[in-house]
Amino acid sequence: MSDVTIETARPSVWRKMRGNTGALIGGTLLAAIILIALLAPLLAPHDPIAQDLSRRLLPPFWHDRAVPEHLLGTDHLGRDYLSRMIYGARVSLGVGLGVILVSGAIGITLGLIAGYFGGWIDMVISFAITTRLSLPIVLVALAAVALGGASLNTLITVLGLLLWDRFAVVTRAAAQSLRHQEFIMGLRSIGASRMRILFLEILPNMRATILVVVSLEVANVILLEAALSFLGLGVRPPTPSWGLMISEGRDNILFDPWLIALPGSALCLLVLAVNLFGDGMRDITGPARK
């Protein structure tokens, strides 16, 4: 009977997703960007870091002086802009995934422990969460990256250690609700270990909630990476990053505004896709829809 229930429940989730415009549009855009990032070596027409000063600042295809070999033109060092845009998706998605893995591991673990055990353990972890919330993320990230040196690994580590609080808050609340459920009480009565209860019973029952938090946090991470790269404290040149491309193009904003408009539009599109998908998943998996 349980097998039948599982098999009939799965298609209903997909039907709800197809019926949710935000989730459908956001999921489609996000899947397309992920596919472009994965296939970057095949899709990029040129080496994204190869310079040709004789072809610097060529305009995009809609301009009269456009060159067919460079559909989106070139930057101030003669690098193909389309290739850098394609590889820039890899950096944004890679940073987003790396930070979510670090922050999610920290926040989910602390939230599970605080919500399940309660008492003084909950008080200590709640104090840690409050302390983290009192810290301005951008200023702390700027100071940490400036001290540790601008690199992709440093950026992922710093942001991962700063963005775990939302995972902890959501996981703690869910664990507090689940620890009094009958199936958890039954597992305790038969002597199941705490590790099994926490990570094999409670954690799988909050996967929908965690998925929503992940989708919303990714957008925040992508914007933070772009902001730090714009300030010169993100990824190092000549690594193609949309935030870095915006920073490099600001000197030519009056004469070649497309240098900022193109990576800025790509960044907005990616954040919009993640937010639409996250909002749609929240509506689909929320308690009101179950």
N, C-alpha and C positions, 0 to 999 in steps of 0.2 A: 504493500500500500504506500509505503514511504517513497519507493522508487517512482511510482506513478505521480505522486505529489511533486517530486523534484523535477521530473521530466515535463510536467505541465506548467510548473512555475517559471522555468527558464524562458520559454517563448514569450510569456507575458511581459517580462522585463524588456525584451527587444521590441515588443509591440508598443509599450509605453514610450520607449526611446524614439521609435519612428513617429509616434504621435506628438512628441514634444519638439516644437520647432527649434528652440534654442539648443537643445542637446544634439539635434540632427545637424544643424548648420555648424555649430561649434565643433562637433566630432568630425565632420567632413573636412573642415578647414584644418583642424589639428592633424588629422591623418595625412592630409596632403602635404603639410609642412614637414611632418616627420619623414614621409617618403622622400621628399626633396633632400632632406638632410642626409638620409641614409644613402641615397644615390648620387650624392654630390660629386664624387670622382667621375661618374658617367655623364652627369648633366652639365657640369661646368665646362664651358668651351675653352678656357685658358687656365693657366696656373694662377691662383688667386694672389700670389705674392711676387710674381714675375713683373719687373719694372721695365718700362720703355719710355724714357723721357721725351723721345721724339713724338710720342702720341699722348702726351699728358693733357688732361681736361678736355677730352673729346666728348661732345654732347650725346644724349641718348637718341634713339631711332626716330623720334618725332621731330627732331631738329633738322634744319636744312644741311648743316655741316656734319651730319651723322655718318659714321663709317660702318658698313655692314658687318665687319668682323667683331665690332663691339656694340651689341644691341643697346646696352644701357650706358654706353660711354666708358670713360676711364677717369681715374682720380688724379690728384696732383702729382703722382709719381708714375703715371701711365699704366697703372694696374687695371685689368678688366673689372668693371664694376659689377657686372652680372655674376661673374665667378665669385667675387667677394661676397655678394649678397647670398648666394647659394651656400657657401661655406660658413657664412655668418649664422645661418640657421642651426648649424651643428654646434656652434659655441653656445648660443642661447639655450638650446634644448639640453646640451650636455651639462651646463652649469645648473640649470633647473633640476635635472635628474640627480646630479651629484649632491646638491644641497638638500634636496628632499630626502635622499637616503640617509644622510647624516642627521639632519634635524628630526626626521621621522623616527629613526632608531632611538634617539635620546628621548624625545617627547613621549612616544608611545610606551617605552619602558617605564619612565617615571610616572606617567599617568596610570598605567596598569597597577603599579605597586602602591601608589597613593590611594587609588580608588578601592582596591581590594582589601588592603590591610587597615586603612584608616588610622585613627589614633595619632600618636606622636609622629609616626612616619608621614602621615598625610599632612600634618602641620609643617614639618620640615620641608617637604616637597612643595607645598603651597607657598611657603615663604620664598623658596627659590624661584617659583613662577612669578610671584609678585615683584621680586628683585629684578628679574629679567624684563618684566613689563615696564619697569621704571627707567630702563636704559634706552636712550634714543638710538635706534638701530643704525641709521645712516652715519651719525657722528662716531659711534663706536667702531663701525666697519671702516670708516675712513682712517681712524687712528690705527687700528689693528693692521690694515693692509699697508699703510704707510710705514709702519715699524717692521712688518714682516717681509716687505717687498712685494711689488705688483707681479703676480703670476696667477695662472689658472688654478693651481692647487691651493694656493693661499686663499684665493677668493672663495673657493668652495668650502674650505675648512672654516673660515671666519663666518660666512653666512650660515653655514650649517650649525655652528655653535651659538648663533644668535636667533635663529628662527624656529626653535623647538617648542616654544611656549603654547602655541595654538594646538599642536598635537597633544601636549600634556593636558591642557584644560579639557579638551573634548574627550580624550580617552579616560581621564579621571572620572568625569561625569557618567560616561557610559559604564565604566567598571563598577561604580557605586550602585548603579541601577541593576546590573546583572548579578552582583554577588549575592543578592537575596532571592534569586530565582530558585525554583524547586530543583531544577537539574543540577545546579551548583551545590545546593544543600545535600542532594543525594550523593554527589561525587565525594563530598567531604565525609559523609557517613560511611562510605565504603573504603575510606583511607587513601583516596587519590592524592598524589603529591601536589604541592602548590604550583610547581612549574607546569605541570600538565593542565591544571585548572586555568592558570593565567594565559598560557600561550597556545593551548590546544582546544580550549573550550570558550573562554571569555573573548579572547582576541578575534577568532573567526566570526563571532557574532556581532562584531562592530566594524566589519570590513566595509560596509556601505558608507558608514559615517566617515571612516578614515579616507575613503576614496574621494569624498567631497572635499575634505580638508586638503588633500594632496592637490587636487585640481585647482583649488583657489590659491594655495600657497605657491604653486609653480609660477603663476602670473606675477605675484609679488617678487619672487626671486629674479625673474627675467628683467623686470624693471630696475631692480637694485643693481643687477650686473651691468645693465646699460648705463645707469647713472654713474657707477664707479668707473666704468671704462671711459665714459665721457670726460670724467675728471682726471683721467690718466692713472687711476689706481686699480684698474681691472686687468684684463688680459694685456699682454705686452705686444706692441707692434713687432712684426707686420701681421700678426694673427688677425684674420678677418673677424671682426665683431661689429654688430650693428651700432652699438654705443660708441665704439672707437671710430667707426666710419662717420658718425654724426659729428664727433669731436674734430676729426681731421677736415671735415668739409665746412666748418663754421667760418673759416677765414674767407671762403668764396661764396658766402650765402647771398650776397647781393648780385653777383654775376652768374653764378652757377647754383641756383637754389636746389636743383635736383640732387646734388650731392648729399643734402640733408633730407630732402623729401622722400627719396627712395628707401633708405634704411629706416627712417622714421615711420613710413607707412607700413613696412614689413613688421616692425616692432609692434605697432598698434594692431595689426591684423593678428599676430600671434597671441597677444594678450587678450584681444577680443575673443578669439577662438577658445582659449583656455577658460575664460570667464563664462562664456555661453555654455560650454560643455559642463563646467562645474555647477552653474545654476540649474541647468537641465537635470543633471544627476541628483542634485538636492531635491528637486521637485519629484523626481521619479522614485527615489528611495526614501523620501521623508515619511514620517509616521502618518501624515494625513493621507498618503496615497497607498498605504499598505492595507 
